[in-house]
Amino acid sequence: WNSRAVVPPISMASTFKQDAPGEHRGFEYSRSGNPTRNCFEACVAALEGAKHGLATASGLSATMLLTHLLKTGEHVLCVDDVYGGTNRYFSKVVATQMGIEITFVDASDLSKLKDGIKPNTKMVWIETPTNPLLKLVDIQGAAKIVHQHEGVFLVVDNTFMSSYFQRPLSLGADVVMHSVTKYMNGHSDTVMGVICTNNDDICNRLRFLQNAIGPVPSPFDCYLANRGLKTLHLRMRQHQVNATAVARFLEKNPRVERVIYPGLESYPQHELAKKQMTGFGGMVTFFIKGDLENAKQFFKSSKLFTLAESLGGFESLTELPAIMTHASVPKEQREVLGISDTLIRLSVGLEDTEDLIEDLDQALKNAVPESLL
């Protein structure tokens, strides 16, 4: 922009004046390109160490664009413990309506990922940490396996870690995507996605699809997300401080069956977490003692953790994946994964650390009676 304003302006124009027919100054129609969106895309690309960034209207629209790189008869290999919306899209749209084969595997075991690749595999999709069980996938190891097969590309959903704590492209991934709605924006006030890559061919194909299909965010959403990025480093540090304190408290609490958090020494993949991440994030998963009724009472009793879907905002959120974010995952699949009625997911926010722990303490005491200890 030419005004030299320290804040990138919001360009709300849907169309742009041309000097002559077919002669424009970089912009012609806001679906095809917008100055505010371009600014956001360039910023995220820089954070991910990527040459290219493409913003989308949601995280799932980013998933859709990437899947449109494939043709009927080809195959997607996806991590089994994956965001419920991704599972639903792959299982109930891509597999049933696009003729693309989908397989889910426990990619935290690289031997299973290796065995899952078929002659028609074109895209390998991983989340790390996974949602909601926080399992890790060795990105570097997965990339080495994937790249032994010509024409197969590796996508990493980096939503849980953000660009601040993990940079998958530097570990060998071909594409990284985010639900910007979560940590990258960080304020629970916009729905967006983004894709980053260093691969020129993938970028060119995605640019075409971004324009041809049209799932682009509004300029105002791009402005909000761009503003959120300015405090990403500060927010992620405090998310981690609070999440670590919460996880340690829960680990010692007699009303809790088990705690999952990559920053705990008891976490099975703690060494891998230290190797490929620069921090452990703000997501904590735990199993409450008792049954579904005890879990529901916990939600009713909590005062600081809001019962709501989504994550990564400044406010602390809690949810029951089996009934909320992962309700679309078939029950038998949830049981195999271990997503039970007592699994509670916390998105630990930026409130005072002691206040959060005090709230969890009183909520657990209200939810789990002494008879269950």
N, C-alpha and C positions, 0 to 999 in steps of 0.2 A: 504494500500500500504506500501511497505517496505522501500522506499527511504527516508521517513520522509520529503518529500517536503511539504511545507506549503500550496500549491495549489494541490488539487486532480488531478492526471494525467488523460489525455484523452486516454482511451484504445480503439483504433480503430480496434483492431483485430476482425475478424468475427468468428474465431474459436480458440481453445486453446489445447495445447498439453496435452495428457493424459499419466499417468504413466504406465498404462496397460489398456487393453480393458475394458471400463466401469468404470475405476478408474481415477477420475479427482480431481482437487484441488478447487472445488467449481464452476468452469466455464467450459462449454464444447462448447457452441455455443452462439453467442451474442443475438440471439432472445430469448433464454432461460434465459440468465443472462449476465450482463456485469458489470465490476467493476465501471465504471463511472456512469452508471445508478443506480447501487445499492447505491452508495454514495448519489446521489440526492434523491432517494426514502427514505433513512434513514433520511435525513435532513428534508424533508417535513413532514414525519411522526412525527418527534420530534416537529416540529412547531405546528402541529395539536393536539399534545397530543395523538398520535395513536401508536399502536403496529406495524402496517403494512402500507407500502406505495407502490403503483404500478404506474409506469410512463407509459404513453401512447403517441402515435404519435400526438394526438390532443385532445382538450376537447371533441369533438364529438366521438372520438374513445373510450374515457372513458365512455361516455354515452352508446355507443354500447356494451361494455363489460358488464356493469351493467345490461343492458336489456337482455343479453344472459343468465343471471341467471334465467330468466323466461321461461316458456314453453307455447306452443300454448294453447289458451283457458283461460289463466290467464289475469290479469287486472293491468294496471298502472294508478294511480291517480296522475295527474300532475297539478301544479299551472297554472292558465290560462295566466297570464302575464309572459311569459317565453321567453328566447332567441329564436329568429326566427329559428335558425338551429335546436334547440331541438324540437320545434313545428313541423318543417318539417320532421325531422327524425321519431318522434312518429306518426305523422298523415299519412305520405306518404310512409313510409317504414315499420315500426313496425306493424301498424294497417292493412295495405293492403297486406303485403307480409309475415308476420310472424304469423298472426292469433292471435295477442295479442290485447286485448281491451284497448283503451285509452280514458280517460275522463279528461277534463280540468275543474277545479273549482277555484273560488276565495278563495284561501287558507288563505288569510289575515283574513277571517271570519272562525274561527275554527269550527263553527257549520256546515258550508258548507263542510269543509274537513271531518268532522265526518260523515255527511250524504252521502258523496261520496264514502266511503269505502264499497265494496261489498264482498260477500262470496269468490269470486275468485281474490280479490285484493292481490297482492304480493309485489308491490313496490309503495311507495308514494314519489313523486319527487317535491321538492320545491326549488325555488331560493329566497333568501332574503338578500338584497333588490332585487326586481324583475327587469326585463329588458324589457322595458325602463322606466316604470312608478314608479319605486323605492318604491313599496309597500313592507311592512314587513310582514313576517309570524312569529308568535310566535313559535320558535323552540321547546322550552320546552313544551309548550301546545300541539303542533303537535305530539311530541314524546309520550306524555302520551296517546293521542288518538290512535295513530298507534299501540302502544304496548299492547293495550287491545285486539288486534287481533293476534292470534298465526300465526307465519310464515310470517308476513308482516314486511318489513323493510323500514326505512326512510332514504332517500338520500337528502342531502343539497348541492346545487351548491353554493359554497362559493366564486365564482370568483370576485364579485364586492367588497367584503370586504377584501379578502386575509386572511391568517392565523394571521396576525398582529392585525386586528380589530375584528375578530370573530372566535370562535372555537366551531363549532356546536356539535362535539362529547361530549364536556363537558356539553352540554345542552340536551343531550339525543339522538342525531341523531346516526344512525347505521353506516352511510357512509357519508363521505364528499368528494366532487370532485371539481377540479378547471380546468379551461382553463388556464394552466400555461403561455400560450401566453400573457396573460394580466398582472396583477400586480405582480404575483409571479416572472416572469422573468423580466418584467418591462422595456425592452429596444427595443421592437418591432422588434426583430431580430431572433425569433424562434417560431415555432408552436408546442405546446405540451399540454398534459393533465396529470392529476394525480388523483389517488383515494387513500383515507386513511380510515382505519377502525381499530377497536379493536376486531372485530368479527373474530375468527380464521377460522370458517367454511366459511364465506363469502370470506375471504382472500384466502383460499386454492382453492376455486372454481374459483376465479378471476385469481390466478396465473396460473391455468391450462388453462384458456381461453386466458390469455395474451400470453402464449406460443403457444397454439393450433391455435389461430386466427392470432396472430402475429402483432398487431398494436403497435409496440414499437418505441420509439424515437431513433435517432442516438446518439452515444456517444458524438459527438460534441455538439448537442443540449442540452444534459444533462449537459455538462460542462458549456455552456452558462447560462442555467437556475440556476445551482448551484451557479454560480458567481452572478447572479441577486439576489439570496436569501440573500447574504451577506449585501446588502444595503436595504433590504425590510423595516426594521423599519424606517430608515431615509427617504426613499422615501414616505412611507405611511403618515408619519407625515406632510411632506410638501404638498403632494397631498391634505390633509385635510385642511391645512392652506389656500391654494389657493382656494379650492372649497368653503370653508366657506365664504371667502371674495367675491368670484364671486356670490354665491347665495344671499348674502345680498345686493349686488349691483343690481342684477337683480330684486329682490323683490321690490325694490324702484323705478325701472325704469318704466316710463309711457308707454314705447313701448312693455312691457312684460305683457301678460295676467295673467300668473300664473307661479310660481316656485315650483319645487319639490326637496327638499333636506332634508334628515333625521336630519341634524344638525340645521335646523331652528326651532325656537320655534313655528312657525306657522304650521309646519309639523304635520299632524293629529296623527301620531304614534310616536311622539317625545319621549314620556316616554318609550315606548317599545324599541326604538332605544337605549336609555341610559341604559336600563336594560340588553339587550343581546349583545350589541356591546361595544367595548372599544373606538370606534371612529366612524366617520360618512363617511369616504371614500372620493373619489375624483370624483364621478359621480354626475352631476347636470342635471336635465331635466327641460325645460321651454317651455311655449307656447308663441310664438311671435304673436303680434297683426297683423291682416290682413289675408292673405291667402297664398297659395303655392308660389306665385310669390314673396311675401315679404320674405318668408323663403329662397328662392333661392338667393335673393339679399343679404341677410345676409351672406350666405356662400361665395358669390363672394367678399363681402366687407371685410371679416375678413382676417387679415394678419398673426396672430399668431395661430389661431385655424385652423388646416389643415382639409379639408373635406375628411374624410376617415373612413372606417369601422374599427372595433376593438377598443380597449381601454386599459388603464392601463400602457401605456408607459410613458417615461419621457416627451414626447412632448404632447402638448394639441391637442386634436382631436375634431371634431364636425361632426354630421351626422343627416340625416333625416330618422328615423327608418321606416316610412311608405313606403319609396321608396328604402331604402338600407337594413339594417340588418333584418327588419321584412317584407320585400316585399313578402316573401313566405307564410306569414300568410294570410289566406283568408280575403278579404276586409271587409266582413260583421263581421268577428271576430275582426278585428282591430277597426272597428267602435264601437263595444260593449265595447271593452277595453278602448277606448279613445285615440288610437294611430292615431292622425289626421295628416293632411298635415302641420300643424303649430307646431307640437311637435318637438322640437330640443333637441338632447342629446349631452351633453358636457362631454368629458373625460378631466378633468382639470389637466394639466401637472405640471412641476416643474419650469417653467419660473418665472421671476420676477412678483410678485403679481400685482403691479401697472401697469406693461406693459399689463398684461392680461385684467385688467379692462378697461384700455384705449382703447384697441383693441375692446372689446365688445361694449363699448360706441360708438365709431365711426361706427362700423358695423351696430349697431341698428339704428343709426341716418340716415345712408344711406339706410337702408332697409325699415324703417317705416316712412312715411311722416307725417308732422304735422296734416294733414287732418284726419288721423286715430286716433288721440289722443283724 
